[in-house]
Amino acid sequence: MEVLACRVLIRPTDLQRSLAFYRDVLGLAIFREFGSGDEHGVVFFAGGGLIEVSGRAPATQRAGPHVALWLQVRDASAELARLAAAGAPVLRDARREPWGLVEGWIEDPDGVRICVVEVPEDHPLRRRV
């Protein structure tokens, strides 16, 4: 398979609430919008990827623990503090993991877990060894 583009699709239980979260709380820039009303959708830039929030999931359905978003930022602690002040539920404050990354966790309004990760300057992902 030759993959030309990729995006994560999120089907929220409350479209407007989730759009506000990804746009206003996370502060993601909009790549494109389409449709209107219940058919409205927004695709957000997410670094080298895209996140689409559109459609609707049943009100009783929450995200499971098997899928999460991984968003790399420059300073995980500062970003988590900003997100908490903006109303994002912080599941875990940032801390350095045994594998060397600094990770903290939040979740979106439907329970989609989001890892806010910082790659320290001395980590192999940043430095060729």
HELIX and SHEET records of a PDB file:
HELIX    1   1 LEU A   15  ALA A   20  1                                   6    
HELIX    2   2 PHE A   21  VAL A   25  3                                   5    
HELIX    3   3 GLY A   37  GLU A   39  5                                   3    
HELIX    4   4 ALA A   76  ALA A   85  1                                  10    
SHEET    1   A 4 ARG A   7  ILE A  10  0                                        
SHEET    2   A 4 GLY A  49  SER A  54  1                                        
SHEET    3   A 4 GLY A  41  ALA A  46 -1                                        
SHEET    4   A 4 ILE A  30  PHE A  34 -1                                        
SHEET    1   B 4 ALA A  68  GLN A  72  0                                        
SHEET    2   B 4 ARG A 113  GLU A 118  1                                        
SHEET    3   B 4 VAL A 102  GLU A 107 -1                                        
SHEET    4   B 4 VAL A  90  ARG A  96 -1                                        
END                                                                             
